Each structure stands twice: as structure tokens, then as C-alpha cells.
Amino acid sequence: MYCIDNKQFPCSTSLTMKYIGGKWKAVILIHLIEKKRYNELRKELPMVTERTISLQLKELEEDGLISRTVHTSKPPLKVDYELTDFGRTLIPVLKVIADWGKETAKNDKRIKEIK
């Protein structure tokens, strides 16, 4: 059993899902393997609402998985997001999840790739 901020997790899998669970967190994390500006991330995830991306980025930052850097040297304001050292520990996990998805897409006849 694990506990963070008085919230209990019955096993290490549930603890892991606290960090990367939900529909978009793992997707955002894999896109942030390379540092990105907010607008680049938005363009790569057009099916995700701006509000959802903002909320997920805030949660990922609060959990210490990503860092946010605001550049105020000249207008317009620019914001970069990148994985922290802690976030980088997830790269092997994220790559395995992505590879599993590719293999599943290849083998499941119900899945059609859209280009």
C-alpha cells in the first residue's frame, strides 16, 4: 500500500497510473520526450482541447514529471515544456506502450490507420 497526500494506492500499478493515467497524460509525455513550445504541442494534438492540454500539463508539472519555462524577454510570451529527470525515467515505459499500440494496430483487423 502506498500513500501520497492522504490518498491511498493499493499497489505500485495504481501508483504509476496516478502519474500517467487518463486519456492524454501518457500521450503528452511521449510528445515531450523532445522539448516543445506549448503551440507545437497543440499542433501535434489537434483532437485534444486547449483546456484539457492545459489541465494535464499543470498536473504533470505538479507531479514533477515536466518543467515549464516561461520566456518573457520579448513579446509574444513563449512557454517551453520538457521532461524533468524524474519524467525521463518514464521514457522506456512510454516507448513500450507506444510499441504495443503499433503492434496491436498492425494485428487487429478492426483498426484502420488514418493518414
C-alpha positions, 0 to 999 in steps of 0.5 A: 500500500502506498500513500501520497497526500492522504490518498491511498494506492493499493499497489505500485500499478495504481501508483504509476497510473496516478502519474500517467493515467487518463486519456492524454497524460501518457500521450503528452509525455511521449510528445515531450520526450523532445522539448516543445513550445506549448503551440507545437504541442497543440499542433501535434494534438489537434483532437485534444482541447486547449483546456484539457492540454492545459489541465494535464500539463499543470498536473504533470508539472505538479507531479514533477514529471515536466518543467515549464519555462516561461520566456518573457524577454520579448513579446509574444510570451513563449512557454517551453515544456520538457521532461524533468529527470524524474519524467525521463525515467518514464521514457522506456515505459512510454516507448513500450506502450507506444510499441504495443499500440503499433503492434496491436494496430498492425494485428487487429483487423478492426483498426484502420490507420488514418493518414 
